[in-house]
Amino acid sequence: MKQASIEGIFVEEEMSTLEEAKTHIISMAPTQHTLSLGQIKELYGRFEKAAQEISASIYKKRQNLKWRKIALIPLWIFILIMAVTLHAKYKKLKHHHESEKKSKRPNG
């Protein structure tokens, strides 16, 4: 989760789930003294489920981020093509404007 946060992925929901998982782990310590295997299994099951939810959620967010980056590629290609086209049009108009100026000058 820390690495996902460093990568710029919002992990607020996962942080609350992690706190819940920590609570289950902390609850296991006093429960083990009761020798109630059923309660310990239940707490561990809740912890494991929370950990899997966090992992799945972060994986899904990473995949979404990856697809958003891939979806930007055609947009950047379009912007590049438009910039090149506009630059070529600008040069053509500039050349046309300069040639008009030269043709209107009186030859002295």
C-alpha positions as a Markdown table, in Angstrom:
| # | Residue | x | y | z |
|---|---|---|---|---|
| 1 | Met | 0.0 | 0.0 | 0.0 |
| 2 | Lys | 2.9 | 2.3 | 0.7 |
| 3 | Gln | 4.3 | 1.7 | -2.7 |
| 4 | Ala | 1.0 | 2.4 | -4.3 |
| 5 | Ser | 0.8 | 5.7 | -2.4 |
| 6 | Ile | 4.2 | 6.6 | -3.7 |
| 7 | Glu | 3.1 | 5.8 | -7.2 |
| 8 | Gly | 0.3 | 8.4 | -6.8 |
| 9 | Ile | -2.6 | 6.0 | -6.3 |
| 10 | Phe | -5.2 | 7.2 | -3.8 |
| 11 | Val | -5.4 | 4.6 | -1.0 |
| 12 | Glu | -7.6 | 6.2 | 1.6 |
| 13 | Glu | -10.2 | 3.4 | 1.4 |
| 14 | Glu | -7.5 | 0.8 | 1.7 |
| 15 | Met | -6.0 | 2.5 | 4.7 |
| 16 | Ser | -9.3 | 2.2 | 6.6 |
| 17 | Thr | -9.5 | -1.5 | 5.6 |
| 18 | Leu | -5.9 | -1.9 | 6.8 |
| 19 | Glu | -6.8 | -0.3 | 10.2 |
| 20 | Glu | -9.7 | -2.8 | 10.4 |
| 21 | Ala | -7.3 | -5.6 | 9.6 |
| 22 | Lys | -4.9 | -4.4 | 12.3 |
| 23 | Thr | -7.7 | -4.4 | 14.8 |
| 24 | His | -8.4 | -8.0 | 14.0 |
| 25 | Ile | -4.8 | -8.9 | 14.5 |
| 26 | Ile | -4.6 | -7.0 | 17.8 |
| 27 | Ser | -7.8 | -8.8 | 19.0 |
| 28 | Met | -6.2 | -12.2 | 18.3 |
| 29 | Ala | -3.5 | -11.7 | 21.1 |
| 30 | Pro | -5.9 | -11.7 | 24.1 |
| 31 | Thr | -8.2 | -14.3 | 22.4 |
| 32 | Gln | -5.3 | -16.8 | 22.1 |
| 33 | His | -5.2 | -17.0 | 25.9 |
| 34 | Thr | -8.8 | -18.3 | 25.9 |
| 35 | Leu | -7.7 | -21.2 | 23.7 |
| 36 | Ser | -10.8 | -20.6 | 21.6 |
| 37 | Leu | -9.6 | -21.9 | 18.3 |
| 38 | Gly | -12.9 | -20.9 | 16.7 |
| 39 | Gln | -12.6 | -17.2 | 17.7 |
| 40 | Ile | -9.0 | -17.1 | 16.5 |
| 41 | Lys | -9.9 | -18.6 | 13.2 |
| 42 | Glu | -12.7 | -16.1 | 12.8 |
| 43 | Leu | -10.4 | -13.1 | 13.5 |
| 44 | Tyr | -7.7 | -14.5 | 11.3 |
| 45 | Gly | -10.3 | -15.0 | 8.5 |
| 46 | Arg | -11.5 | -11.4 | 8.8 |
| 47 | Phe | -7.9 | -10.3 | 8.7 |
| 48 | Glu | -7.1 | -12.4 | 5.6 |
| 49 | Lys | -10.3 | -11.2 | 3.9 |
| 50 | Ala | -9.3 | -7.6 | 4.5 |
| 51 | Ala | -5.8 | -8.2 | 3.3 |
| 52 | Gln | -7.1 | -9.8 | 0.1 |
| 53 | Glu | -9.5 | -6.9 | -0.5 |
| 54 | Ile | -6.7 | -4.4 | -0.1 |
| 55 | Ser | -4.5 | -6.3 | -2.5 |
| 56 | Ala | -7.3 | -6.7 | -5.1 |
| 57 | Ser | -8.3 | -3.0 | -4.8 |
| 58 | Ile | -4.8 | -1.8 | -5.3 |
| 59 | Tyr | -4.2 | -4.1 | -8.2 |
| 60 | Lys | -7.4 | -2.9 | -9.9 |
| 61 | Lys | -6.3 | 0.7 | -9.3 |
| 62 | Arg | -2.9 | 0.0 | -10.9 |
| 63 | Gln | -4.6 | -1.6 | -13.9 |
| 64 | Asn | -6.9 | 1.4 | -14.3 |
| 65 | Leu | -4.0 | 3.8 | -14.1 |
| 66 | Lys | -2.1 | 1.7 | -16.7 |
| 67 | Trp | -5.1 | 1.8 | -19.1 |
| 68 | Arg | -5.6 | 5.5 | -18.7 |
| 69 | Lys | -1.9 | 6.0 | -19.6 |
| 70 | Ile | -2.3 | 3.8 | -22.7 |
| 71 | Ala | -5.5 | 5.7 | -23.7 |
| 72 | Leu | -3.5 | 8.9 | -23.7 |
| 73 | Ile | -1.1 | 7.7 | -26.4 |
| 74 | Pro | -3.5 | 8.3 | -29.3 |
| 75 | Leu | -4.3 | 11.7 | -27.9 |
| 76 | Trp | -0.7 | 12.7 | -27.8 |
| 77 | Ile | -0.2 | 11.4 | -31.3 |
| 78 | Phe | -3.1 | 13.5 | -32.5 |
| 79 | Ile | -1.7 | 16.6 | -30.7 |
| 80 | Leu | 1.7 | 16.0 | -32.3 |
| 81 | Ile | 0.2 | 15.6 | -35.8 |
| 82 | Met | -1.9 | 18.7 | -35.3 |
| 83 | Ala | 1.2 | 20.7 | -34.1 |
| 84 | Val | 3.2 | 19.5 | -37.1 |
| 85 | Thr | 0.3 | 20.3 | -39.5 |
| 86 | Leu | -0.2 | 23.8 | -38.0 |
| 87 | His | 3.5 | 24.5 | -38.2 |
| 88 | Ala | 3.6 | 23.5 | -41.8 |
| 89 | Lys | 0.6 | 25.7 | -42.5 |
| 90 | Tyr | 2.2 | 28.6 | -40.7 |
| 91 | Lys | 5.4 | 28.3 | -42.8 |
| 92 | Lys | 3.3 | 28.1 | -46.0 |
| 93 | Leu | 1.3 | 31.2 | -45.1 |
| 94 | Lys | 4.5 | 33.1 | -44.0 |
| 95 | His | 6.2 | 32.2 | -47.2 |
| 96 | His | 3.1 | 33.3 | -49.2 |
| 97 | His | 2.9 | 36.6 | -47.3 |
| 98 | Glu | 6.7 | 37.3 | -47.9 |
| 99 | Ser | 6.4 | 36.5 | -51.6 |
| 100 | Glu | 3.4 | 38.9 | -51.9 |
| 101 | Lys | 5.4 | 41.7 | -50.2 |
| 102 | Lys | 8.3 | 41.1 | -52.7 |
| 103 | Ser | 5.9 | 41.2 | -55.6 |
| 104 | Lys | 4.3 | 44.5 | -54.5 |
| 105 | Arg | 7.7 | 46.3 | -54.0 |
| 106 | Pro | 8.5 | 48.8 | -56.6 |
| 107 | Asn | 11.6 | 48.0 | -58.5 |
| 108 | Gly | 13.9 | 50.9 | -58.0 |
